[in-house]
Amino acid sequence: MRTKKWLLTCGVVAVIAIVTAAIVVLRGRPGGAPAGDGVAAAVGQYLRAWSAGDDRQAGALTDDPRGAGTVLAASRSGLGASAVTATLQDVSGDTARVRVEWTLSQGRVWTYDTALTVVPGDGAPRVHFTPAAIHPELGEGDRMVTRSAATGVALVDRDGAPC
């Protein structure tokens, strides 16, 4: 009788541990921060929409849907980009390192790395949006544009210095 009770108790404890582990994995880490797979999934959706040219949908996958969609579209337009390709490089905690490639006029390609942070959202993790999500040196109110130069299109920073 004692052995059965002990086995039953161990079984109940094991079931509770499995259910608790499943909840933590599916809902993210304690404190609400998404787990690595959740971060990769959220960033992957965002990057696919942005790379496909669907700035509105990419914005909807952030914690600032309206603002992000507007800034993403303005950057694409300001650069006169024919394409942007953003790819996930790696994930560490709630942060993803991303490589961004803009295809500009005359077939020029501009490549740089940036980082995206993922935060809990209503029902799903969301990319935390700031202008730095587009380029690491962008701040509030900054925008990316190309300017015509005598030798063609030049890429300049916010102070007008060539990049």
Secondary structure, DSSP 8 states (H G I E B T S, - for coil): -HHHHHHHHHHHHHHHHHHHHHHHHHH-STTS---HHHHHHHHHHHHHHHHTT-HHHHHHTBSSHHHHHHHHHHHHHHHT-SEEEEEEEEEETTEEEEEEEEE-GGG-EEEEEEEEEEE--SSS-EEE--GGGT-TT--TT----EEEETTEEEEB-TTS-B-
